[in-house]
Each structure stands twice: as C-alpha cells, then as structure tokens.
C-alpha cells in the first residue's frame, strides 16, 4: 500500500466545518484531532485520510482501485470481494429519517448474492439516522462511525467537496445514473422485460427522458454534482475534469419546501393568498368553517398562538423569511403584481426583483430576522421531525415543511385521509435534491458504487417513492408510477382517484396532466455560501434561537 494523501489543511477544514455548523471544539470532540488524523509528517493537517488510490485529497484514480480495493475478479480486481474480510462487505450509511423502507437494505444483501455471488453484505444505517444536514456533518467527521455513503442536500454536497470529504465517482460502475431526469443518453439503455408497464427507456421529442424536460443530470443545470463546475477544482493539476469523470453525487430524492396546514382550520384560498405571511397572524377567522362532526357551520376564529412551527433548519427558515420580506419590498416599490421568481426576465420585472434564498446582503438578512422576530413569541418553535405528525394530531395548525413529509401525513392514496394539505407559497421557496455521495474514508469503493447503482433500479425507486411520497428523480420510475395501476388508488363509488405522478403537491409542474400556474420556477436551489456567508447567517440564526 502506498502512503495516503494528506488531508486538507487544518485551517481550510476548520473553516468549512464551521460553515457546516461545527465548532472547532466539536470537531476535536469527535476525535478528529486526537486519532492520528494529523498527517504522518506531523504537519498542520486535518481531514479524512484517503486510500492508496488517491492522487490528491478526494481525487481517486480508479485504475488504482482495481489494484488495491476489493471487487469481483471478473471485473479485473486483484482482491476478490467474495473472499474479502467481512468488514469489506459492510457499508456504513448515513441517511435522513423516514427515507426508505427497511426492505431496501435487506434486499441489497440478496441482490449482491444473486447478481455477484457475494455473500454476507450488510448495510448499517439505523445508528446513522439524521434530521438535518448539520447533524450529518457531525456524523461524517466522526471516525468511530466510518461513514461510507451519505445523502446530503445539494448545497451540502458543495460544502463536503470543499471540505475534502467526498470522492469523484466512477461512471462506468453507475449505469443506472442514465435513468436520472435529463438528456437522452447515447446509447439508450436496453429494454427491461421485467418492467411490465414500461419496459423501454423513456424517450421524448424534447430530447430528454421525461415529458417536462426536467434535467437533474447535466452539469450546466446541476453544478453541485460535478467537480469541473467548481472554481479551482481539486486535483486539476493531476486530472482534467469533465462530465465523464467528475461526477460527485447521484440524486436520490428531491422535493420542495412549503407550508403544511390543517384544512379543518384554514380555507385553501385564504392560506394560499397569504403564503408565508400566514405566520404573522396571531389568529385566523375561517368565514365558512364546517364542523367535521356536523352541526355548527359559519365563521370561526382560531387562536394561532403556539400553533405555528418552522423547520429546525437555518437555511430553510431564512429562505422563508427572505421571500416574505422580499415580497413586501416589491409591494412597497409598487411592483404590481409582485413576483416570487428571483430572476424574472418578463415585463414588468425585467431582472431580479424577489430576494434570493442565497442572499448574503446584511440589510436583507437583518430584515428577514426582524420578520421572524415579529411572530417568534407565538411560534411553537423550530422542529423538523414532527412537521407531519403534529399537523395530523392537531398540535400545530400550520408549519414550514418539506413536501414529502406532509404528503406522507396526508396519505393521499386513502379515500379518507387526515385534514392536512401542502402548497408552495406564492412568494417563493426552495427546491432541493438529496444526493448520494461516497466519502474519502471509505475503503469499499466498488461496493459503495454498487449500492448507489442498486438504488437507481426503476422498480426499487418506485418502491421508495411510493413509500415515502417524495418525488423520484428517476425518469424510468416516473413513467412506472404513472402507468402501473398498482401505484394508484381509486374508488369509483365516491369518484376517488389518485396517482402519485399526477400529484402537483409532489412533483410540481412536472406532474403528468398539470396545467396550473408554474410552481417550480419560484423555488430556488440553495447554494453553499462559503464560510463568510455561513457565519453571517449563523449570527442572525443565533439571534433567533
């Protein structure tokens, strides 16, 4: 084994770790400065030490992986994974809560036995479940966890790359990546006779694999996922990075952030007209309230004190606040009507009117903070894990929420479902992608890739999305969800029909048959703002907490 590459510099690592929500004391507390992470020469280095396949921190030469890593000898590996130590057949995965059914992990072991004759494969994840990207940062810098794979949100993929925590992926080991929304690949993947309702790879006249021309795969539309799209990409002195060799992350699920609310409290037209401004209310009068038990109907006033909740997520909370205040600023300037789109070229906007979720302008952040302070005392608190359950129980009447968590609470596949609904506010919000990455500390690169490829099987993605009700980024799966009746629900006796791929609360404008006003164009992708930008947000966030 050759000597491993040194980690990123201590200063660089600590600076970016702070941007991920970790203090220097917290990093030391995880053992990073105490467990030999300093480089062999004793120089001022801190960061995960990669394997003998690294040309530079996070820069993997996959020819070296064939020589030093474990995999099938039939693929050219010098070390046979079939006879590898058991530790080489165990993946340690960090994942968001409630993001896949347990069968997904159990079936991977069966898949590896049937597909590659590799027995004893395990996926450990139950002790690595997180509720925020900041918590994930703490997980991946903890050497005791030994995380191989995690699923950060797109702007944290950027952060992880800057921290030197992840590696470039081998596209040759990820044929399923072509199933992601995007341009039609050449060659087109072969037909799948096991896919009864859509055996052929989807091809549309718009040049993509989906009817809405969504693109979650090309570098231009997904800069976070490709190393060559970063300024001063790491290892550029050793490798010329391109789309073919610079992939960093594979989309797993995606969604929007909006408002979940109880339909037995709010009228749909009222709360959608308010958008984020509903959080300003101390009470709300429903002029046409209907008693679900029968009897009393008519106006009813609801006390909203401690019945409103926001996510325990700094960037998401400030996204809502920036959009709410930016909208008010447009009104004050006489922009009529205001727009929820940041870069809106249409008249009368002709440029940038709505405030950006990626703003680092102090005046805007102060105004956003003041907006939250205006109702902070009446807010239940900041909480992520209970965004769905507490709406269903009535603990809260409305909350800032992620689309899938609320749809899971709604259970739209049931004729009789809880009185809960979801929408993206008119002022704008965020759209995000949770993507799989492989960490530098992993010594199981081929097995990690095989797991990522397994997750992009069209039928498996259908199982995952129909379970958690988050939208799939897999075009082939999208077609299956739409065409296979086993994923739909209906009751002709009461005129009920529901199909996940037709639900705009899940897919926004991409939903089959959707003809309403645009939704996703007012949803911004969050970007990593760098240490200085993050520290600015953190200062205001601390003020709110």
Residue pairs with C-beta under 8 A, 6 or more apart in sequence:
1 52
1 68
2 52
3 40
3 52
4 49
4 50
4 51
4 52
4 54
5 49
5 50
5 54
5 55
5 56
5 57
5 59
6 39
6 41
6 43
6 45
6 47
6 49
6 57
7 13
7 37
7 39
7 45
7 46
7 47
7 48
7 49
7 57
7 164
8 45
8 46
8 47
8 57
8 163
8 164
9 44
9 45
9 46
10 44
10 45
10 46
11 44
12 163
12 164
13 46
13 47
13 163
13 164
14 24
14 27
14 46
15 531
16 159
16 162
16 163
16 531
17 24
17 27
17 137
17 141
17 163
18 24
18 531
18 534
18 535
19 159
19 528
19 529
19 530
19 531
19 533
19 534
19 535
20 133
20 134
20 137
20 156
20 159
20 163
20 534
21 133
21 134
21 137
21 138
21 314
21 538
22 134
22 137
22 138
22 141
26 138
27 33
27 46
27 141
28 34
30 138
30 141
30 142
30 143
30 144
31 142
31 143
31 144
32 46
32 141
32 143
33 46
35 143
37 45
37 46
37 47
37 48
37 49
37 143
38 44
38 45
38 46
39 45
39 49
47 57
47 163
47 164
47 165
47 440
48 141
48 164
48 165
48 439
48 440
48 441
49 440
49 441
50 57
50 58
50 60
50 167
50 440
50 441
51 65
51 68
51 69
51 443
51 445
52 64
52 68
53 60
53 61
53 62
53 64
53 65
53 68
53 69
53 445
54 60
54 61
54 167
54 440
55 61
55 235
55 238
55 239
56 234
56 235
56 237
56 238
57 164
57 234
57 235
57 440
58 161
58 164
58 165
58 166
58 167
58 168
58 234
58 235
58 440
59 167
59 168
59 234
59 235
59 238
59 239
60 167
60 168
60 170
60 445
61 239
62 170
62 172
62 445
65 71
65 170
65 445
65 446
66 75
66 76
66 77
66 78
67 78
68 78
68 79
69 77
69 79
69 443
69 444
69 445
69 446
70 77
70 79
70 80
70 81
70 84
70 88
70 444
70 446
70 447
71 77
71 79
71 81
71 446
71 447
72 80
72 81
72 82
72 116
72 118
72 446
73 80
75 446
77 446
81 88
81 89
81 116
81 118
81 446
81 447
82 116
82 117
82 118
82 119
86 120
88 443
88 444
88 447
89 118
89 119
89 120
89 121
89 122
89 444
89 447
90 121
90 122
90 123
90 124
90 444
91 121
91 122
91 123
91 124
91 148
91 149
91 444
91 447
91 448
91 451
92 124
92 125
92 128
92 145
92 146
92 147
92 148
92 149
93 123
93 124
93 125
93 128
93 147
93 148
93 149
93 150
93 451
94 125
94 128
94 129
94 130
94 136
94 139
94 140
94 145
94 147
94 149
94 150
94 151
95 125
95 128
95 129
95 130
95 150
95 151
96 129
96 130
96 131
96 151
96 434
97 129
97 130
97 131
97 385
98 405
98 408
98 468
99 151
99 252
99 253
99 434
99 464
99 468
99 470
100 464
100 467
100 468
101 463
101 464
101 467
103 463
104 455
104 460
104 463
104 464
105 123
105 125
107 460
108 121
108 123
108 451
108 454
109 120
109 121
109 122
109 123
111 454
112 118
112 119
112 121
112 450
113 119
113 121
116 450
121 447
123 451
127 145
128 139
128 145
128 147
128 150
130 136
130 139
131 312
131 384
131 385
132 312
132 313
132 384
133 152
133 153
133 156
133 313
134 314
136 150
136 152
136 156
137 156
137 159
139 145
139 147
139 150
140 147
140 150
140 160
140 165
140 439
141 165
143 441
146 441
147 439
147 441
147 442
148 438
148 439
148 441
148 442
148 444
148 448
149 436
149 437
149 438
149 439
149 442
149 448
149 451
149 452
150 436
150 437
150 439
151 252
151 434
151 435
151 436
151 437
152 159
152 160
152 249
152 434
152 435
152 437
153 432
153 433
153 434
153 435
153 526
154 222
154 224
154 225
154 249
154 432
154 433
154 434
154 435
154 525
154 526
155 224
155 315
155 432
155 525
155 526
155 527
155 528
156 528
157 166
157 224
157 225
157 248
157 249
157 435
157 437
158 224
158 230
158 527
158 528
159 528
160 166
160 437
161 227
161 230
161 234
161 248
162 230
162 528
162 530
164 234
164 440
165 439
165 440
166 248
166 249
166 437
166 438
166 439
166 440
167 248
167 438
167 439
167 440
167 442
167 445
168 227
168 241
168 245
168 246
168 247
168 248
169 247
169 248
169 249
169 250
169 438
169 449
169 452
170 445
170 449
171 177
171 244
171 245
171 247
173 446
173 449
173 450
173 453
174 247
174 250
174 449
174 452
174 453
174 456
175 189
175 453
176 452
176 453
176 454
176 455
176 456
176 457
177 217
177 247
177 250
177 453
177 456
178 185
178 189
178 201
179 189
179 201
179 209
179 456
179 458
179 461
179 474
179 475
179 476
179 477
180 216
180 217
180 250
180 251
180 456
180 473
180 474
180 475
181 208
181 209
181 210
181 214
181 215
181 216
181 217
181 473
181 474
181 475
181 478
182 208
182 209
182 214
182 215
182 216
182 217
182 218
182 221
182 475
183 207
183 208
183 209
183 215
183 217
183 218
184 203
184 204
184 207
184 208
184 209
188 201
188 203
189 201
190 201
191 199
191 200
191 201
192 199
192 200
192 458
193 199
194 459
195 458
195 459
195 476
195 480
196 484
197 479
197 480
197 483
197 484
198 458
198 476
198 479
198 480
198 483
198 484
201 209
201 476
202 209
202 210
202 475
202 476
202 478
202 479
203 209
204 210
204 211
204 213
206 213
207 213
208 214
208 215
208 475
209 475
209 476
210 475
210 478
210 510
211 512
212 509
212 510
214 510
215 221
215 222
216 222
216 251
216 254
216 433
216 473
217 251
218 243
219 225
219 226
219 228
219 229
219 243
222 433
223 229
223 230
224 248
224 249
224 435
224 525
224 527
225 247
225 248
225 249
225 250
225 251
225 435
226 241
226 243
226 246
226 247
226 248
227 233
227 234
227 235
227 241
227 246
227 247
227 248
228 241
228 242
228 243
228 246
229 246
233 241
233 246
235 241
239 245
248 437
249 435
249 436
249 437
250 435
250 436
250 452
250 455
250 456
251 433
251 434
251 435
251 436
251 473
252 433
252 434
252 435
252 436
252 455
252 473
253 404
253 433
253 434
253 464
253 465
253 468
253 470
253 471
253 472
253 473
254 431
254 432
254 433
254 434
254 470
254 471
254 473
255 402
255 403
255 404
255 431
255 432
255 470
255 471
255 506
256 402
256 403
256 424
256 429
256 430
256 431
256 432
256 508
256 519
256 520
256 523
257 311
257 316
257 319
257 320
257 400
257 401
257 402
257 403
257 424
257 429
257 430
257 431
257 432
257 523
258 400
258 401
258 403
258 406
258 422
258 423
258 424
258 425
258 429
259 271
259 275
259 276
259 278
259 398
259 399
259 400
259 401
259 422
259 423
259 424
259 425
260 387
260 388
260 391
260 398
260 399
260 400
260 401
260 405
260 406
260 409
260 420
260 421
260 422
261 271
261 278
261 391
261 397
261 398
261 399
261 420
261 421
261 422
262 391
262 394
262 397
262 398
262 419
262 420
263 419
263 420
263 421
264 289
264 290
264 292
264 419
265 284
265 286
265 302
265 397
265 398
266 278
266 284
266 286
266 397
266 398
267 286
267 287
267 288
268 421
270 284
270 286
271 278
271 398
271 423
272 423
272 425
272 426
273 426
274 281
275 324
275 327
275 425
275 426
275 427
276 320
276 321
276 323
276 324
276 327
276 425
276 427
277 324
277 327
277 427
278 284
278 308
278 398
279 308
279 310
279 320
279 324
279 375
279 379
279 398
280 374
280 375
281 304
282 303
282 304
282 305
282 375
282 378
283 301
283 302
283 303
283 304
283 305
284 301
284 302
284 304
285 299
285 300
285 301
285 302
286 299
286 300
286 301
286 302
287 298
287 299
288 297
288 298
288 299
289 297
289 298
289 299
289 300
290 297
291 297
292 419
302 397
304 378
304 397
304 398
305 378
306 378
306 379
306 380
307 380
307 396
307 397
307 398
308 375
308 378
308 379
308 380
308 396
308 397
308 398
308 399
309 379
309 380
309 381
309 382
309 383
309 386
309 387
309 390
309 396
309 398
309 399
309 400
310 316
310 317
310 320
310 372
310 379
310 382
310 383
310 399
310 400
311 317
311 382
311 383
311 384
311 387
311 399
311 400
311 401
311 402
312 381
312 382
312 383
312 384
313 382
313 384
314 537
314 538
314 541
315 357
315 430
315 526
315 537
316 400
316 430
317 372
317 382
317 400
317 541
317 544
318 357
318 365
318 368
318 537
318 540
318 541
319 357
319 429
319 430
319 524
319 526
320 400
320 425
320 429
321 368
321 369
321 371
321 372
322 355
322 356
322 357
322 359
322 364
322 365
322 368
323 340
323 354
323 355
323 357
323 425
323 427
323 428
323 429
324 368
324 371
324 427
325 355
325 364
325 367
325 368
325 371
326 353
326 354
326 355
326 364
326 427
326 428
327 338
327 340
327 354
327 426
327 427
327 428
329 355
329 367
330 338
330 339
330 353
330 354
331 338
335 348
335 349
335 353
336 348
338 353
338 354
338 427
339 349
339 353
339 354
339 522
340 354
340 425
340 426
340 427
340 428
340 522
341 349
341 353
341 354
341 428
341 521
341 522
342 352
342 353
342 354
342 355
342 356
342 357
342 428
342 524
343 351
343 352
344 351
344 352
344 353
344 354
345 351
354 427
354 428
354 522
355 364
356 524
357 428
357 429
357 430
357 524
357 526
358 524
358 526
358 527
358 529
359 365
360 529
360 532
360 533
360 536
360 537
362 536
365 536
365 537
365 540
366 540
368 540
369 540
369 543
369 544
372 544
373 544
376 544
380 395
380 396
382 545
383 390
386 395
387 399
387 400
387 401
387 402
387 405
387 406
388 401
388 405
388 406
388 408
388 409
388 420
389 395
389 409
390 396
390 399
391 397
391 398
391 399
391 401
391 406
391 409
391 418
391 420
392 409
392 418
392 420
401 422
403 422
403 470
403 471
403 505
403 506
404 468
404 469
404 470
404 471
404 506
406 420
406 421
406 422
406 505
407 422
407 469
407 470
407 503
407 505
407 506
408 468
408 469
409 418
409 420
410 417
410 418
410 420
410 421
410 422
410 505
411 417
411 418
412 469
412 489
412 498
412 500
412 503
412 505
413 488
413 489
413 498
413 500
414 489
415 489
415 491
415 494
415 496
421 505
422 505
423 505
424 508
424 519
424 522
424 523
426 522
427 522
428 522
428 523
428 524
429 522
429 523
429 524
430 523
430 524
430 525
430 526
431 508
431 520
431 523
431 524
431 525
432 525
432 526
433 473
433 525
436 452
436 455
438 445
438 448
438 449
438 452
442 448
454 460
455 461
455 464
456 474
458 474
458 476
458 477
458 480
459 477
459 480
461 472
461 474
461 476
461 477
462 472
462 477
462 480
462 481
462 484
462 487
464 472
465 471
465 472
465 477
465 481
465 500
466 481
466 487
466 500
469 500
469 506
470 506
471 506
471 507
471 510
472 478
472 481
478 501
478 510
479 501
480 487
481 487
481 499
481 500
481 501
482 499
482 501
482 502
482 512
487 499
487 500
488 497
488 498
488 499
488 500
489 496
489 497
489 498
490 496
490 497
490 498
491 497
499 512
500 506
501 507
501 511
501 512
502 511
502 512
502 513
502 514
503 511
504 511
504 514
504 516
504 519
507 514
508 514
508 519
508 520
508 523
509 518
509 519
509 520
509 521
510 520
528 534
529 536
529 537
